[in-house]
Amino acid sequence: MRYGFKNAEEVKETSLKYNLHSWSVQGKLNPAVVEKAEGIYYYTADGKKMADMSSQLVNLNVGYGNKDIIDAIKEQAEKLAYISPAYAIDCRSKLAEMVVKAAPKNMGKVFFTLGGADANENAIKIAKLVTGRYKIFSRYRAYHGSSFGAGNLTGEPRRYTLEPGIPGFVKFTDPYLYHAPFPFESEEQATEYYLGQLRDQIIYENPDAVAAIVMESVTGSNGIIIPPKGYLQGVRKICDEFGIMMVCDEVMAGWGRTGEYFACENWGIEPDMITFAKGVTCGYAPLGGVIVSKKIAEFFDTHKLDCGLTYSAHPLGCAAGVACLNFYEKEHIMDKVKERGKQLGALLEDIKAKHKSVGDVRYIGLFSCVELTKDKATHEPLVPFGKDPEGIMGKIVGMLKAKGFNTYSHEACIFVCPPLIITEEELAENMAILDEVLTEVDKMV
Ligand SMILES: Cc1ncc(COP(=O)(O)O)c(C=O)c1O
């Protein structure tokens, strides 16, 4: 083994002794030791083959072992591993051009970061610089990162440890139709209701103070909440009415996850900014960014862009990004996601019809989840909001992992977001495992 370790057990023990692991009580951890990976599978040291049905943290879109990206990083590391963001270098210029060209037509330039949270931090800053206003609207059922600004944009319980939060950060309610306060007759009616509430809230908060509305185009971690018909277009209209910047967080939903480069394209809207990370390099190197409209880009022709990071537009990240975006094109990944997405949707509908523990399934492209319920009639979630005192969701994820299906859960949702390269057979085989485990879950509710 490398680094002088005698065996996998020693790797784990050393990790538990010295690594602080994210979002966990450290004393309860038992991390799997991973030795190798290829395609949609990774292999643990105890010989288990795991299908990665969450693409790790919904970032490993091209799966493991992508030779194009690996070679690009190697080549860049040998040529020029680092040079400050002030310099123009080939992979930096190329990736910026590719990102802007992949984005909606109104987009003009990109500022590169290392990941999603700092992309959102910089979007907030840019919105404040451009508008001269300070209030930022975002939604309750949202995750935008764990750093201070992004963590305050986040609406769900991962925000609480940062409170009292940033003055002027205002939360509003998501169009989460499965848990709507009353049944709507149509998606259009739901849209009208939620947009009406948002518009009123902006007026009560003083529209002249509101710099931006930040929202995930399709909500990810908080349960694949797909906007009802006309909703995103309606938010765009409200932003235009009051001179507010519309920022779409595409960190999870972007780069092909929904079958389009950016999820907002599914509704034909042009945001003022798009934040992204994850699928731009698929985890082969850290990279994120903020794409800004041509109008915002022009603003900074004559005003100072007060943003900067030592590793902004890092050469290894940019080289990985160019190779990754070329791979999406070369392999027609957007078409493949649309095709596989149809299969996934049909399998999920079967699962919903069959299992009493499944309240709802939501899917777009290869971005999907199964929401578990105690009662199909009342929609009561299997675990209450923000709590899982008995660790039920953890147990269900454990049952899936024991059968070789890797994923994670949040609230009462189990995510199914496999690498975008998954084949028809691989998807069918692994959804059969989910079906088996849900039969066990049915007995628990
Ligand atoms: C929608 C969204 N925004 C922002 C982030 C934060 O990204 P990062 O973990 O790269 O900081 C995430 C991470 O999962 C996300 O899903």
The ligand as an SDF file (V2000), in Angstrom:
LIG
                    3D

 16 16  0  0  0  0  0  0  0  0999 V2000
  -27.3180   23.7450   -5.2030 C   0  0  0  0  0  0  0  0  0  0  0  0
  -26.0000   23.7850   -4.4950 C   0  0  0  0  0  0  0  0  0  0  0  0
  -25.3730   24.9570   -4.3390 N   0  0  0  0  0  0  0  0  0  0  0  0
  -24.1810   25.0540   -3.7150 C   0  0  0  0  0  0  0  0  0  0  0  0
  -23.5680   23.9300   -3.2080 C   0  0  0  0  0  0  0  0  0  0  0  0
  -22.2360   24.0510   -2.5090 C   0  0  0  0  0  0  0  0  0  0  0  0
  -21.2360   23.5800   -3.3060 O   0  0  0  0  0  0  0  0  0  0  0  0
  -19.8010   23.1810   -2.6650 P   0  0  0  0  0  0  0  0  0  0  0  0
  -20.0540   22.0280   -1.7610 O   0  0  0  0  0  0  0  0  0  0  0  0
  -18.9680   22.8750   -3.8650 O   0  0  0  0  0  0  0  0  0  0  0  0
  -19.3220   24.3870   -1.9320 O   0  0  0  0  0  0  0  0  0  0  0  0
  -24.1710   22.6860   -3.3530 C   0  0  0  0  0  0  0  0  0  0  0  0
  -23.5320   21.4610   -2.8350 C   0  0  0  0  0  0  0  0  0  0  0  0
  -24.0750   20.4000   -2.8040 O   0  0  0  0  0  0  0  0  0  0  0  0
  -25.4290   22.6050   -4.0150 C   0  0  0  0  0  0  0  0  0  0  0  0
  -26.0640   21.4440   -4.1560 O   0  0  0  0  0  0  0  0  0  0  0  0
  1  2  1  0
  2  3  1  0
  2 15  2  0
  3  4  2  0
  4  5  1  0
  5  6  1  0
  5 12  2  0
  6  7  1  0
  7  8  1  0
  8  9  2  0
  8 10  1  0
  8 11  1  0
 12 13  1  0
 12 15  1  0
 13 14  2  0
 15 16  1  0
M  END
$$$$
